[in-house]
Structures are given as C-alpha cells and as structure tokens.
C-alpha cells in the first residue's frame, strides 16, 4: 500500500493549527443527522464553531442551548481530537459525567466512534495497514482499553465516563478535561461538581466544559451560567438559540400581534408576519443572528415548521417549551419581572462590549462621558464582607437611542466587595469624569455614610440631599449617623418607605424600554427577583439584588427631583427674562409732584450686561448644574414625558 508522505505531513500541519479541531471534525468525522435520518459529514454550523474556538481560548466553557442542537456530540468530537493528538509524554486524563449511566455510556460510544473514523496514519507510520484484517489488528493495538465506561489509547490518554453521583470522580486524578453533560439535571449537582473539579486542581492547562439545557433554577448549571455572565468564575458562555441551527430554521418566519383600529373606531388584534428569504428549495435561510435577536427584542416571535412540530411534541406546554426550546430558566417561582421583558432587554440592549478600569476590573464601562450630557451616579453600600456587593451605577439621562429618541442609558457599573470609604473615593473619581455627575448615595442602614463622608471631605460638587421637611415621602432620620444641617438637609438617600414604589417604577421603565440595561449582572439579578408570599418583591434566598435596588433608587431620585427642577427651570427662565427686559428700557417716565413729566436717564449700573444671573447676589441653587449653561440657547427634553416607547 503506497502512502503519500507529503499529504500526511500537510494534514498533520493543518490539524495542529489553532483551527485544527474544526478542520479534523469537518474533514474526518461523520455523524447521524435526525432531520435526514442518515449518517452525514459532520458540518459544523457557526455557533458550534464558535463553541470549539472558545474551548481553545478559555479554560472554562458553558453553553446555553435548546435540546438536540448537537453540543454534546461536538464536545465528544473535541475530546476524540484531543486524545488522538495528545503527546505520549503528556497523556490526557478525561472525565465525562452525565446525568445517568446510560447517557454516560452513550458519550463513551460517541468518543470511540469518532476515534475510529480517524485514518490510522495519524497514530504513526507503523500503524498503516495493507489489508482489512491488518486494520482490525491495528485498532486493537491503538485502543488499549475499550469498555462501555473506560477508553484508553496507546499514547496513554484515557477517558472515564460516569453517572452523576457524589463518588463519580473517586479514584480519578490529574484530569485535564472535565465534561459535565446535561449538568442542570444532575441530582445533588453542586456536590457532584465540587468533587469532580478537584481532580483538575494539579493541571495547569485544564479544560472544564458544562453543556446543558436549562432546568429551572438548579443549584449547579444555573449558578455557573449566571456567574459566568457576571464575569465571576472565568467561564465563557456560548449562547445558542434554535434559530441558529440550520436544521431547524428552514422556512423561518416571525409574527407579532398588532392592535389596529377599524373605520368605526373599534380596536382589534391582527397578526403581522415577516418571512425570511429562502436561499434554496429546502427552505434554508441566511444566518442573521443579530437581526433576529433585535426582532425578538421588539416583540416578534420566531417560528418554523420544525418549531411548530416540536411544540406539539411538548404538548404545547408553556414551561416545557420555554426550557427545552427557548432556553428560559422559568421555574416555580413567582417572577417579579416578566421573562419577555428580560428577554427584550437582553436582545436589544445588553452588551458585553465594555471596557474595564485598569485599576478596578469590577468596573464595566460601556460609554465614555459625552460633553454636554447630564449623568446621575448612585451608590448602594454593603458591609464589604457579606454575600452582597457594593455597587456604583452611572446613567446618562440625555442619551439618544438608535431611533433618535431620548432614553436613559446605563454607561458605567461597579459591583464588588470594597470598604465604603474606598467606594467614596472611587465614586468621586467616576463622578468628576462624567461631567460632575449628580450623586445620590443610599444611606439606609448607615453603610453609605462612609462613602458620603469621603465625598464631603473631598468637596464633591453635586451631592444629593434629603430635606426632612416638606417632602412627598417619609424620611427616617434614624437610618443615618448624620445630623440635619441648618437648612434641614441630610446628605444621602434615607427614605425606606418608598421601596415598593421605586421598584415598580424601575420595572415599568424596563418594560417600556425607557431604561437601557447594558449589564449582564443586572439581567442575572432580574431573573432571581421574586414576589414572596406577602406580595413583596425581593431577591430569592441566597441571591442578591444590589444592582437592581441601586438602579431603582437612581430613577426614583431622577423623577422626584429632576422633573421638578425642570419645571423650576422654566419658571426661573421666565423670571430672569422678565427682569432683564425691565432693565432694557432706555428712559423711564415718572410723574412729579407738580404733575409735570420728567424722564430719568437709566443708571449705568443697571445695565443688564453687568447685572446678570451669575452676580445678582441670589443664593446659588445647589441643583443649577442640571440647567444648561446658556438658559436662552439650550434646552433639554424630558425623556419620560416627551416620548413613550412602543
């Protein structure tokens, strides 16, 4: 049997490049395609390629996927590639844990199937057979161990497949690749994973993979997925929707219910459709994930013949469809924010394209300050040693969205554990950077007092003060260590009795898309906000809502102070205009005692160019920063009342 040595050398080079696993899988592996009911070439779709690339770049990987999108198969193919290419001097130990023994054995069979699809010359020239009988003998030499739960190659690489039990990793050490398949369905998942992850502790270049369909808010997969979104555990998330799979998105359409009005004024609901253009007779469409994500965020619902059939197979059960097809973590909890609102924010607004502060990596920055824009910065404190975090949120209240409509946009967020005096220093820096942002700090419980004190000592120019008299809401002076000043003012926010109103107002702004959420940390907290048995909105046990309450306070102060100041601004402008006009008359007639008329020359010291709003001797309004520098030339629109989002 002649061997083309040059070709073999070229193949080795291709298989050891950065894209080697993609090349190997697509050129050597075949798999069963249920939609065609046949064994076909393993052609990866774009999200699967992204997943393989992420496994090359990141030590920890986690997927969010619908059922039957092939990620377990892709991972088994990846494991087969790594075993084949492993060096004899550095063999791999691989541990695969599945929800039950049957699933674990299926994974072992898949890995072995892919290994045996590789040409024998990959294992060395001495393994190149000349007959079919020889080929069979060669595989016996290569597959040193070949059982339903254990595989070992002649280069020393081993695979152990186990069911998800607390002792699944017993007797296994120095694991280079840990693969948890359908992790959301592990019984006692956290304890299983905790024991398994210890087997990787001595390996420098380890790879941990967690693949699953959502199963409510389980203790393992759900926790790791959301901490990955927050950037807390080093895992890279690869998110896949059913519309990403070319087997399922054939003849893809989008529909949306629209309220229309008849000629007689009667309202009725009609369904509008958007049909994706097909590129062949099979109904395949161009893959446009960003376009589809935006449509879903705007309320359009995707459907296809496959999706309709799958819904019928799930008995049209909303919870089952949400989890198995739409990747939703809907559980038995009474969710405070509707999933469709959260999905809308995720699809339209959330962005992982942020920069971090080089000195503070827990700070995420989506947009730098814009000249002329007004910003509100809010601080929510913590002890710094408990489970909750201290947070800083900065919102641009003069933002303009892609449709040229006013909105409120999240531009900076800090969430981490830091002493509150240091939080004060950090907020001082960020506040000055964002055009002397108006700063409100939560002083309830006294945690925010240290930050406020630091900012007072550093003479921060724009702090929010509560006035304990004449307020529309109750100020509890027992919630702070500060004493009111001579004007009856307290630095910081002290109103405990408006929490429910604040939260509901925040939810309304999310629903109307007036508030643009950029942070995945906020989204992950929204998904654990529940309504308890007393009707109160709070975080689920063991979770936190630090960013949510901070943003709610931010919006509340804006609406209850800034909107009033906008009205006061118009009044001040009218007064100043009237006053200046009264000074512009060149002569003023007066009537004397003898009834004659005299004209008095205007006093040069009453010239309006000398007497103006900056030197009239009027007490400076502490909120004048929200007014434009030139009251006669620049006006700001109120983003809440000038436009309501559809």
C-alpha positions in Angstrom: 0.0 0.0 0.0 1.5 3.3 -1.1 1.5 6.2 1.3 1.6 9.8 0.2 4.1 11.1 2.9 3.7 14.7 1.7 -0.1 14.6 2.1 0.2 13.1 5.6 2.7 15.9 6.6 0.3 18.5 5.3 -2.6 17.0 7.2 -0.6 17.0 10.4 0.2 20.7 10.0 -3.5 21.5 9.5 -4.5 19.5 12.5 -2.1 21.3 14.8 -3.1 24.8 13.9 -5.5 27.0 16.0 -8.5 25.8 14.0 -7.3 22.2 14.0 -10.3 20.7 15.8 -12.7 22.3 13.4 -10.7 21.0 10.5 -10.4 17.5 11.9 -14.1 17.2 12.7 -15.3 18.5 9.3 -12.8 16.5 7.3 -12.8 13.2 9.1 -15.9 12.8 11.2 -19.3 11.7 10.3 -22.4 11.7 12.4 -26.1 10.9 12.4 -28.5 13.7 11.3 -32.0 13.0 12.6 -33.5 15.5 10.1 -32.1 13.5 7.2 -32.2 10.1 9.0 -28.8 9.3 7.7 -25.1 9.3 8.5 -23.7 12.6 7.1 -20.5 14.6 7.1 -20.1 16.5 10.4 -20.6 20.0 9.0 -20.5 22.4 12.0 -22.8 25.4 12.0 -21.4 28.8 13.1 -22.4 28.6 16.8 -20.7 25.2 17.1 -17.6 26.6 15.5 -17.7 29.5 18.0 -18.0 26.9 20.8 -15.0 25.0 19.6 -13.0 28.2 19.3 -14.0 29.2 22.8 -12.8 25.9 24.1 -9.4 26.7 22.7 -9.3 30.1 24.2 -10.8 29.6 27.6 -10.3 27.1 30.4 -13.9 27.1 31.4 -16.8 26.9 29.0 -20.6 26.7 29.4 -23.4 26.7 26.9 -27.0 27.9 26.9 -28.8 25.8 24.3 -32.1 24.2 23.3 -32.4 20.4 23.1 -30.9 18.5 20.2 -28.6 21.1 19.0 -25.6 18.8 18.9 -23.4 20.3 21.6 -22.8 17.0 23.5 -21.8 15.4 20.1 -19.5 18.4 19.3 -17.8 18.0 22.8 -17.3 14.3 22.3 -15.7 15.0 18.9 -13.5 17.6 20.6 -12.4 15.0 23.2 -11.7 12.5 20.5 -9.4 15.0 18.7 -7.5 15.9 21.9 -6.9 12.2 22.7 -5.7 11.4 19.2 -3.3 14.5 19.1 -2.0 14.0 22.7 1.7 13.5 23.2 2.9 10.2 24.7 5.0 12.2 27.1 1.9 14.2 28.2 -1.2 11.9 28.0 -4.6 13.2 28.9 -7.0 12.0 31.6 -10.6 12.9 30.7 -13.6 12.6 32.9 -17.1 12.7 31.4 -20.0 13.0 33.8 -23.6 12.6 32.6 -27.0 12.7 34.3 -27.2 8.9 34.3 -25.2 5.9 33.4 -27.0 5.3 30.1 -26.2 8.8 28.9 -22.6 8.4 30.1 -22.2 5.2 28.1 -23.7 6.9 25.0 -21.0 9.6 25.3 -18.3 6.9 25.6 -19.6 5.2 22.4 -19.6 8.6 20.6 -16.0 9.3 21.5 -14.9 5.8 20.4 -16.8 6.2 17.2 -15.0 9.4 16.3 -11.6 8.0 17.2 -12.2 5.1 14.8 -13.1 7.4 12.0 -9.6 8.9 12.0 -7.1 7.5 9.4 -4.6 5.1 11.1 -1.6 7.0 9.9 -2.5 9.7 12.5 -1.1 7.2 15.1 2.2 6.6 13.2 3.5 5.0 10.0 3.8 1.7 11.8 0.0 1.5 12.1 -0.7 1.9 8.3 -2.4 -1.4 7.3 -2.2 -3.2 3.9 -5.3 -5.4 4.4 -8.7 -5.2 6.2 -7.5 -7.9 8.6 -4.4 -5.9 9.4 -6.6 -2.8 10.1 -8.6 -4.7 12.7 -5.4 -5.8 14.5 -4.1 -2.2 14.4 -7.1 -0.8 16.2 -6.7 -3.4 18.9 -3.2 -2.1 19.4 -4.4 1.5 19.5 -7.4 1.0 21.7 -5.6 -0.4 24.6 -8.7 -0.4 26.8 -12.2 -0.4 25.3 -15.2 -0.9 27.6 -18.6 0.9 28.0 -17.2 3.2 30.6 -13.4 3.4 30.0 -11.3 4.1 26.9 -7.5 4.2 26.7 -5.3 4.8 23.7 -1.8 3.6 23.1 -0.4 7.1 23.7 -1.6 6.9 27.3 -4.7 9.1 27.1 -7.8 7.9 29.0 -11.5 8.6 29.2 -13.6 7.8 32.2 -17.4 8.1 31.8 -19.5 8.2 35.0 -23.1 8.8 36.1 -23.6 12.0 38.2 -23.2 10.7 41.7 -21.2 12.1 44.6 -18.5 9.4 44.1 -18.3 9.9 40.3 -14.7 11.1 40.5 -13.5 8.6 43.1 -10.1 7.1 42.1 -9.5 9.5 39.2 -6.8 12.2 39.4 -5.0 14.7 37.3 -8.0 15.3 35.0 -7.1 17.5 32.0 -10.6 17.7 30.6 -13.8 17.6 32.7 -17.1 17.4 30.7 -20.4 17.7 32.5 -23.2 16.7 30.1 -26.8 18.0 30.9 -25.4 19.5 34.1 -28.7 21.1 35.0 -30.2 17.7 35.6 -27.6 16.4 38.0 -29.1 15.3 41.3 -27.1 17.0 44.1 -25.3 18.7 41.2 -23.2 21.1 43.2 -21.7 18.4 45.4 -21.0 16.2 42.3 -19.3 19.0 40.5 -17.3 20.2 43.6 -15.8 16.7 44.0 -15.1 16.4 40.2 -13.5 19.8 39.8 -10.9 18.9 42.5 -9.5 16.3 40.1 -8.3 19.2 37.9 -6.5 21.2 40.6 -3.0 20.0 39.7 -3.4 20.6 35.9 -2.2 23.9 34.5 -3.9 23.8 31.1 -7.1 22.1 32.1 -10.4 22.4 30.3 -13.8 22.4 32.0 -16.9 22.1 29.9 -20.5 22.3 31.1 -23.2 21.6 28.5 -26.9 21.7 29.3 -30.5 22.7 28.5 -32.0 24.9 31.3 -33.9 23.0 34.1 -35.3 25.8 36.2 -33.0 27.4 38.7 -30.9 24.4 39.6 -28.1 24.7 42.1 -25.3 23.9 39.6 -25.8 24.9 36.0 -27.9 27.9 36.7 -25.4 29.2 39.2 -22.4 28.8 37.0 -24.2 30.2 34.0 -25.2 33.4 35.7 -21.9 33.9 37.5 -20.2 33.4 34.1 -22.4 36.3 32.8 -21.2 38.4 35.7 -17.6 37.6 35.0 -17.1 35.9 38.4 -16.0 32.4 37.6 -13.9 32.6 34.5 -16.3 30.6 32.3 -17.0 31.7 28.8 -20.7 31.5 27.7 -21.7 30.3 24.3 -25.4 31.0 23.8 -27.3 29.2 21.1 -31.0 29.7 20.0 -32.9 27.2 18.0 -32.9 29.7 15.1 -29.1 29.3 15.0 -29.4 25.7 13.9 -29.8 25.4 10.1 -31.7 22.1 10.5 -34.4 24.0 12.5 -34.6 27.4 10.9 -35.8 26.4 7.5 -38.7 28.5 6.2 -38.1 30.8 9.2 -40.8 33.4 9.9 -41.6 36.0 12.6 -45.0 37.1 13.8 -46.3 39.8 16.1 -49.7 40.8 17.3 -50.6 44.4 16.4 -53.5 46.5 17.7 -55.4 48.1 14.8 -58.4 50.4 14.6 -61.3 49.9 12.2 -63.0 52.7 10.4 -65.7 52.8 13.1 -63.1 53.3 15.8 -63.2 49.7 17.1 -59.9 48.2 18.1 -58.9 44.7 17.0 -55.8 42.5 17.2 -54.2 41.5 13.9 -51.1 39.3 13.3 -48.4 40.6 11.1 -45.7 38.4 9.6 -42.1 38.8 8.4 -40.9 36.0 6.2 -37.2 35.3 5.9 -36.0 34.9 2.3 -35.0 31.3 1.5 -31.8 30.6 -0.5 -32.7 27.1 -1.8 -35.6 24.7 -2.3 -35.0 23.1 1.1 -36.0 26.4 2.8 -32.6 27.3 4.2 -32.1 30.9 5.1 -29.1 33.2 5.6 -27.9 33.1 9.2 -28.5 36.6 10.6 -28.4 36.3 14.4 -28.1 40.0 15.2 -31.1 40.8 13.1 -33.2 38.0 14.6 -32.2 39.0 18.1 -33.3 42.5 17.5 -36.6 41.4 16.1 -37.3 39.2 19.1 -36.4 42.2 21.4 -39.0 44.2 19.5 -41.7 41.6 20.3 -41.5 39.4 17.1 -41.8 35.7 17.7 -39.8 33.2 15.6 -41.4 30.1 14.2 -40.7 27.4 11.6 -42.2 24.1 10.6 -39.7 22.4 12.9 -40.7 24.7 15.8 -44.4 24.1 15.4 -43.8 20.3 15.4 -41.6 20.5 18.5 -44.3 22.5 20.3 -46.8 19.8 19.5 -44.3 17.1 20.8 -44.1 19.1 24.1 -47.9 19.1 24.3 -47.8 22.9 23.8 -46.8 23.1 27.5 -45.5 26.7 28.1 -42.9 25.7 30.7 -41.6 22.8 28.7 -41.3 24.8 25.5 -39.7 27.7 27.4 -37.0 25.4 28.8 -36.3 22.9 26.1 -36.8 25.1 23.0 -36.4 28.8 24.1 -33.6 28.4 26.7 -35.6 30.0 29.6 -34.9 29.4 33.2 -38.6 29.5 34.1 -39.2 27.6 37.4 -41.9 27.5 40.0 -41.0 30.9 41.5 -43.3 33.9 41.1 -41.0 36.0 38.9 -41.2 39.8 39.6 -40.3 40.8 36.1 -41.9 39.0 33.1 -39.4 36.9 31.2 -40.4 38.7 27.9 -39.3 42.0 29.5 -35.9 40.4 30.5 -35.5 38.9 27.1 -36.3 42.2 25.4 -33.6 43.9 27.4 -31.1 41.1 26.7 -31.8 41.1 23.0 -32.0 44.9 22.4 -29.7 46.5 25.0 -27.4 44.2 27.0 -23.8 44.3 25.7 -20.6 42.5 26.6 -18.6 45.1 24.7 -17.3 47.0 27.7 -14.0 48.3 28.9 -12.8 47.9 32.5 -11.0 50.3 34.8 -7.3 49.2 34.7 -7.2 49.8 38.5 -10.6 48.3 39.2 -11.6 45.3 36.9 -15.0 45.0 38.6 -15.9 48.3 36.9 -17.6 47.9 33.5 -17.7 51.0 31.2 -19.9 50.9 28.1 -19.6 54.6 27.0 -17.2 57.4 28.0 -18.7 60.7 29.1 -20.2 62.9 26.4 -19.7 66.7 26.6 -23.0 68.4 27.5 -24.7 65.3 28.7 -26.0 65.1 32.3 -25.3 61.9 34.4 -26.7 60.5 37.6 -24.4 58.4 39.8 -25.9 56.3 42.5 -24.2 54.3 45.3 -25.5 51.3 47.1 -23.4 50.2 50.1 -22.6 46.9 51.8 -20.5 45.8 54.7 -17.9 44.5 52.3 -17.6 41.1 54.0 -21.0 39.5 53.4 -22.5 38.0 50.3 -23.9 41.2 48.9 -21.8 43.7 46.9 -21.3 47.5 46.9 -22.4 49.0 43.6 -22.0 52.2 41.7 -24.3 52.9 38.7 -24.0 55.8 36.3 -26.8 56.6 33.9 -26.8 59.1 31.0 -30.2 60.9 31.3 -29.6 62.7 28.0 -28.9 59.6 25.9 -30.4 59.2 22.4 -31.2 55.7 21.1 -30.7 54.3 17.6 -34.1 55.7 16.6 -33.1 59.2 17.7 -35.4 59.1 20.7 -34.4 60.2 24.2 -33.8 57.5 26.8 -31.9 56.7 29.9 -28.8 54.6 29.3 -26.6 52.7 31.7 -23.0 53.7 30.9 -20.9 52.5 33.9 -21.3 49.9 36.6 -19.1 48.8 39.6 -20.1 45.7 41.5 -17.8 44.2 44.0 -16.6 43.9 47.6 -14.9 47.1 48.8 -14.9 49.1 52.0 -17.3 52.0 51.7 -14.7 54.7 52.3 -12.8 53.4 49.2 -16.1 53.3 47.4 -16.4 57.0 48.1 -13.0 57.6 46.6 -13.9 55.5 43.5 -17.3 57.4 43.1 -15.5 60.7 43.4 -13.2 59.8 40.5 -16.0 58.5 38.3 -18.4 61.4 39.2 -15.8 64.0 38.1 -15.1 62.1 35.0 -18.8 62.0 34.0 -19.3 65.8 33.9 -19.7 66.2 37.7 -22.5 63.6 37.8 -25.2 64.2 40.3 -24.5 61.7 43.1 -27.1 60.0 45.3 -25.9 57.5 47.9 -28.1 55.1 49.8 -27.7 56.0 53.5 -30.3 53.5 54.8 -28.6 51.3 57.4 -25.6 53.6 57.6 -23.5 51.6 55.0 -23.4 54.5 52.7 -22.4 57.1 55.3 -18.7 56.4 55.0 -18.8 57.0 51.2 -20.8 60.2 51.7 -18.3 61.4 54.3 -15.4 60.9 52.0 -17.1 62.8 49.2 -18.0 65.6 51.5 -14.4 65.9 52.7 -13.2 65.9 49.1 -15.8 68.7 48.3 -17.6 66.8 45.6 -19.7 69.4 43.8 -23.0 67.7 43.2 -24.3 65.6 46.1 -27.9 64.7 46.7 -29.5 66.0 49.9 -32.8 64.8 51.5 -34.8 67.6 53.1 -36.6 66.3 56.2 -39.4 68.8 55.9 -41.8 69.4 53.1 -41.1 66.1 51.4 -43.6 64.0 49.4 -42.2 60.8 51.0 -41.1 59.9 54.5 -37.5 60.5 55.6 -36.4 58.3 58.5 -33.7 60.2 60.4 -32.9 57.1 62.5 -31.4 55.4 59.5 -28.3 57.6 59.3 -25.5 58.8 61.5 -25.6 62.3 60.0 -27.5 65.2 61.6 -29.5 67.7 59.5 -27.7 70.9 58.7 -29.1 74.4 59.4 -31.3 74.1 56.3 -32.8 70.8 57.5 -30.9 68.7 54.9 -29.3 65.3 55.2 -26.7 64.1 52.7 -27.8 60.9 51.0 -31.0 59.0 50.5 -32.9 57.9 53.6 -36.4 57.0 52.5 -37.2 53.5 53.5 -41.0 53.7 52.9 -40.9 54.1 49.1 -39.1 50.9 48.2 -42.1 49.3 46.6 -42.8 52.4 44.5 -39.2 52.6 43.5 -39.1 49.0 42.3 -42.4 49.2 40.4 -41.3 52.4 38.7 -38.0 50.7 37.7 -39.9 47.7 36.3 -42.1 50.0 34.3 -39.1 51.7 32.8 -37.7 48.4 31.8 -41.0 47.3 30.2 -41.3 50.5 28.2 -37.6 50.3 27.2 -37.1 53.8 28.5 -34.2 52.4 30.6 -31.5 50.7 28.6 -29.8 48.0 30.6 -26.3 47.1 29.4 -25.0 44.9 32.2 -25.4 41.1 32.3 -25.0 41.4 36.1 -28.3 43.3 36.2 -30.0 40.7 34.0 -28.9 37.8 36.2 -30.3 39.5 39.3 -33.6 40.3 37.5 -34.0 36.5 36.9 -33.9 35.9 40.6 -36.2 38.7 41.7 -39.4 37.0 43.0 -42.7 38.0 44.6 -42.9 36.4 48.1 -46.0 35.1 49.9 -46.7 38.6 51.3 -46.6 40.2 47.8 -43.2 41.9 48.4 -40.6 41.9 45.7 -37.3 40.6 46.9 -34.3 38.5 45.8 -34.5 34.7 46.0 -32.9 33.1 49.1 -29.2 33.0 48.6 -29.3 35.6 45.8 -28.8 39.4 45.7 -30.4 42.4 44.1 -27.7 45.1 44.7 -27.6 46.5 41.2 -31.4 46.4 40.9 -32.2 48.5 44.1 -29.4 50.9 43.1 -30.8 51.5 39.7 -34.3 51.8 41.1 -33.1 54.5 43.6 -31.3 56.2 40.7 -34.5 56.5 38.7 -36.6 57.5 41.7 -34.4 60.4 42.6 -34.4 61.5 39.0 -38.2 61.5 38.7 -38.8 63.1 42.1 -36.1 65.8 41.9 -35.0 66.3 38.4 -38.5 66.6 36.9 -39.5 69.2 39.5 -36.3 71.0 38.7 -37.1 71.0 35.0 -40.4 72.9 35.9 -38.5 75.2 38.2 -36.0 75.9 35.4 -38.8 77.1 33.1 -40.1 79.4 35.9 -36.6 80.8 36.6 -36.1 81.4 32.9 -39.3 83.4 32.7 -38.4 85.4 35.8 -34.9 86.2 34.5 -36.2 87.1 31.1 -38.8 89.5 32.6 -36.2 91.1 34.9 -33.8 91.6 32.0 -36.5 93.1 29.8 -37.4 95.6 32.6 -33.8 96.9 32.5 -33.6 97.4 28.8 -35.9 100.5 28.6 -33.6 103.4 27.8 -35.7 106.0 29.7 -38.3 105.8 32.3 -41.1 108.4 32.6 -42.1 109.5 36.1 -44.7 111.9 37.4 -43.5 114.7 39.7 -45.4 116.5 42.5 -46.3 119.4 40.2 -47.8 116.9 37.7 -45.1 117.5 35.1 -43.5 114.6 33.3 -39.7 114.0 33.6 -37.6 111.4 32.0 -34.8 109.8 34.1 -31.6 108.6 32.4 -31.0 105.0 33.1 -28.4 104.3 35.7 -25.3 102.8 34.1 -25.1 100.3 37.0 -28.5 98.9 35.9 -27.0 97.7 32.6 -28.1 94.1 32.0 -24.6 93.2 30.8 -23.3 93.9 34.3 -26.3 92.6 36.3 -26.9 89.1 35.3 -27.8 85.7 36.8 -24.3 85.0 37.9 -23.8 88.1 40.0 -27.2 89.2 41.2 -26.4 88.1 44.7 -29.1 85.4 44.6 -28.3 82.3 46.7 -26.9 79.6 44.4 -29.3 76.8 43.7 -27.4 73.5 44.6 -29.1 71.8 41.5 -28.2 74.5 39.0 -25.8 72.1 37.3 -28.8 70.4 35.7 -29.6 73.6 33.8 -27.8 74.4 30.7 -25.0 77.0 30.8 -26.9 79.3 28.5 -30.6 79.2 29.6 -31.6 81.2 26.5 -30.0 78.9 23.9 -30.1 75.3 25.1 -33.0 73.2 26.4 -33.2 69.6 27.5 -36.1 67.3 26.7 -37.6 65.2 29.4 -37.0 61.6 28.3 -40.1 60.3 30.2 -42.8 62.6 29.1 -41.8 63.7 25.6 -41.8 60.2 24.2 -43.3 56.8 25.2 -41.7 53.8 23.8 -43.8 51.4 21.9 
